[in-house]
Each structure stands twice: as C-alpha cells, then as structure tokens.
C-alpha cells in the first residue's frame, strides 16, 4: 500500500462530511522587509509563522444533497472553533472563514462549496477556581469539628461507672465499618478489645487517634474507572448513611449516648476519608477539540501523583458515573448533618457544597454516555472504529458493557461514550 492511500481520510467539519476536488494551504513565515540606502541586502524581520488558511473546493452530492448542504451550512455558521478532518493533515481545530455555496443548472443533485478554515484561535487566559484545593481546605475544619462533637457528647458520660461489656456492645455496631473501610488508616480497628480499651482510657485521645490516622493516610489518584478512587469512595459513602439506623438501641441511656457518639465519630472519620480522596481527583484537561490529555499530563497539571508501578485508568471521566458518586457522597453528608449539632451541621454543609462543586467540574470535563445498539454481532475493534474512528478505544466499550469476548459484541443496547 502506498503512503497516500494509508494516510488519506474522509473530509468533514464538525462531523459533517463533504467531498473534495482540490485543497490548498498557505505556509511559510510572516516577514517584514526593511531596505536601506547603499545596501544591497535587505534586513528581513521574522514576525512568526503565517496564519494557515485551509482552502477547499468541495461538494456534496446525492438525492439528499440539499439536506447535506443544510447540515454543512449549520456547521459553518456555528461560532467558535470546530474540528476539521483534513484528508492529509488529519484532525485540526479551526474556525470557519469566508465560505461560498453555489448551485448549477447542469449539476443537479450536486451543491458546490468554496471553503476556507483558519488554523486555531488565540485563547485568552480565564481565571477559574481551583475546586480541588477548595475541597482540601475543608479537611482541617471537619477534623476539628468532628473531634469537638465527639468530646462534647462523651463529656456527659461517666465512663468509670460503665462496665466494659456495656461499652463493648455500644461500639460493636460501628466495628464492622471500621474493619471494612477504616482499618488501613488506624490500628484501633484491629480488634474490638483495643477499640473499647482506647475509648475508656481517654475519649479525646481515641478521637484524635482515629481522625489523625485517616487524615495522615498517604493518598494517590488511581483513576476514573470502576477500580479507581471515585468508585471506591461511592461505596464507602453509601455505607455511611445506614450506619446509625442499623445499630440496635441500648436500654441504658448512657450506653446509648456512647453508641451514638462512637458511630457519629466513625461517620465523620469516613466522610473525612472520602473528602481527602475526592480532593485527589483531578479535573481532566483537554488538549484539543476531542483529544483529552494523557493521564500523566492531567496529573502534572492538577498536582496529583501516582504511585510507582500502579495501574492507572487512562480514560477520561464518564460524567454519569461521577455525578452518581457525587450524589451518593452528598446524601451521606446530608444524612450525618441532620443528626448533628448546629456548629457541626454548618461545617458539613460547607464541605458538601465544596464537594458538589468539585465533582461537578470533574463531570463537566468528562464525556457523557449514550445508548447504541449495533445491527449485528461485531468485533469491538470494528465497533470502536465505526463509532469514533479509533479502534484503540475498543477496550472502553468492552469494559463499560462487560462484554464476555471482545471479538463478539452482542447486538443489544450498549452504553457508549458520546463522540
């Protein structure tokens, strides 16, 4: 195969295809020539690369040529930059310039276009809030408020009068959650005996140890996918909401107070853990119209780090997944806030606002999903190429829809990213 056959692509603008007769583009440098008396050679001042204008003599043809014409006119009239697929230069971000459309009596069924596209558009810097840092800034206030809430609740309890067995039964409701979600962050969850002993010897130190273990945990962004940071935090937050209601109510009022205080502290520690995890999630950065930056570029721009040897989900975030996790964490924050004193309610409300704002920005930087049903069973490579023009995106179709074999994608409704 010759090189020009391999590299040639179908021309289109904003996804609307058209046919070409000829194309041209001006190249070179912008210069200013300075001529001086008694000098044979001029001084040529280099003013930078010339603005490239991609010029096409093209047409649309067929029984539906007028519909094709109208679609291309709509794409040309839209303001701002759009994606041009050039037959020889590939995908470019351009702005439509002075274009013409013409009809000829001897060319019925065909509409001709004279198209001019200007390369790029100077983007002025726009100030925007760093939602990650705003979310992380809520961690110290949530830490202190959680500790103060627990200390105030336990101040009404005389632990010296309580039997160890009663305290053990009070904290057993929260033990399962500590073992499942918070055990890596604190040694208190290693067994129920150490948890009870630490609580009875010093409630303030117990709260400080639990919260410090959570806040001091080393964190890193592990991806937007099902095995990444976002999905795990969603499951953790969903369990927080049911923790208080699932615990049996003790008959002894003081034991009931201990139980409420401990479960409230565990909930606060879990929310602090989720907050710090979400503060590591970067907003995806796009390099072009439909070309998201690689994850290492995104992480470098957002200040996140990846552990050496860790597998990172390189896909951009899926907006539907991020919004679902956002709502789950927001619901957990609200369920704890409505059972809290006024001061702690205010801190949790501010945290909820900051988290909603950040995850909304993450979702806005991602891609949406749509439903697509192939007409017949097809390979994921073929399906990815037909949907996106990129067979390398077959993996995301297989993973999203849990296809058993990538060579046989069934002819059923699939969830695919919007192109």
Secondary structure, DSSP 8 states (H G I E B T S, - for coil): --HHHHH----EETTEE-EEEEEEE--SEEEEEE--TT-SS-EEEEEEE---EEEEEEEEESTTHHHHHHHHHHHHHS-S-EEEEETTTEEEEEEE-S-EEE--GGGTTEEEEEEEEEE-----------HHHHHHTHHHHHHHHHHHHHHHHHTT--GGGS-HHHHHHHHHHHHHHIIIIIGGG-GGGG-HHHHHHHHHH-HHHHHHHHHHHHHTS-----BSSTTSHHHHHHHHHHHHHTHHHHS---SSHHHHHHHHHHHHHHHHHHHHHHHHHHTT-----BSSSS-B--HHHHHHHHT----TT---B-S--BHHHHHHHHHHHHHHHHHHHTTS-HHHHHHHHHHHHHHHHHHHHHHHTSB-EEEEE-SS-B-HHHHHHHHHS-GGGHHHHHHHHT-S-TT-B-SSEEEEE--
